[in-house]
Amino acid sequence: MNKKFLIGVFLCIATATGASAQRTNIDTIAVAILDRMSAMIGSMSSCHYTVKSNYDIRSQHLGLVKHGDDEQIYMQGPNKLLIRSQGDRGERSLYYDGETLNYYSLENNQFATLSLSAPIVEMIDTVNKLYGIEFPASDFFYPTFVDDLLSESKNLIYLGMTKIDGKDCYHIAGSTPDIGYQFWISNDALNLPLKMVIVYTNRDMNPQYEAILSDWQINPVLPSSLFDFMVPPKAKKIKMAKGHVKK
């Protein structure tokens, strides 16, 4: 996932000549909850959390097939990121130390390196656009997350209270012309996202992406060495290409 899943369609605005406006249903309670969540995330200097994701991949013979990954994410503002992932796409890691992004596949003992100097969200945008690499549930970390959501949503509704892993949560749902989405935000002092679901209504068979975010640690002390990539013995260097890495 990346920020672009919410970008591309803007609301129609009525003109002074009387053109009809696109009908919208924006709940101010939902907006207030998302604003508090975004403010909390924006105040962090560092964090660590776990993402358990499930996503659909279309098979020619089977239709939509569910896949999943478990990921550990470490962030140190403004420009350090580590993602350790294992699941149906194999065991792999992404290291970003503010100057270099390193991709490593444990199964193949292969790595790729990209020189890049940018804050985390700018790095995510660049790498996603150039190479198609996705970053789990990264949308919440964009400073403009709520504004982007509002600019494209035709519905944004607070549905009430529910529970995720025994924790009280605000349940919010909405839609744009291209997707339907749901967020579950913790009802506590932190107001952190605990779950998200995206339904791609503009794609064949409406594939879904679901992520459960847990084990949040706010402002932990993370050593700089955590984000340094050491080339493993006998690892082979490969080239990064659009949509994948190649030899």
ZIJOBEL-V806513 format. One line per field, one symbol per residue. ss: DSSP state (2 for helix, 1 for strand, 0 for the rest). psi: psi as a letter, one per 40 degrees, with the letter a starting at -180 (. if undefined). A space follows every 50 residues. Layout:
ss->???
psi->???
//
This chain:
ss->00222200000000000000000011022222222222222220011111 11111111100011111111111111000111111110000111110001 11111000011111100002222222222220000002222000222222 22001111111111001111111110000111111100000011111110 00000001111111111100000222200000000110111001110
psi->iideeeiehiihhiieeeihihhighhdddddddddddddddeidiihii hhihihhhhddeahhhiiihihhhhhiefhhhhhiiadeihiihhheedh hhhhhddefiiihhhhhiidddddddddddeehihhfeddehdedddddd dehehhhheaiaihfehhihhhiaiiediiiiihhhgaddfiheiihhhg eeihegiihhhhhifhhhfihhidedehhhhiheihhiihiheiii.
//
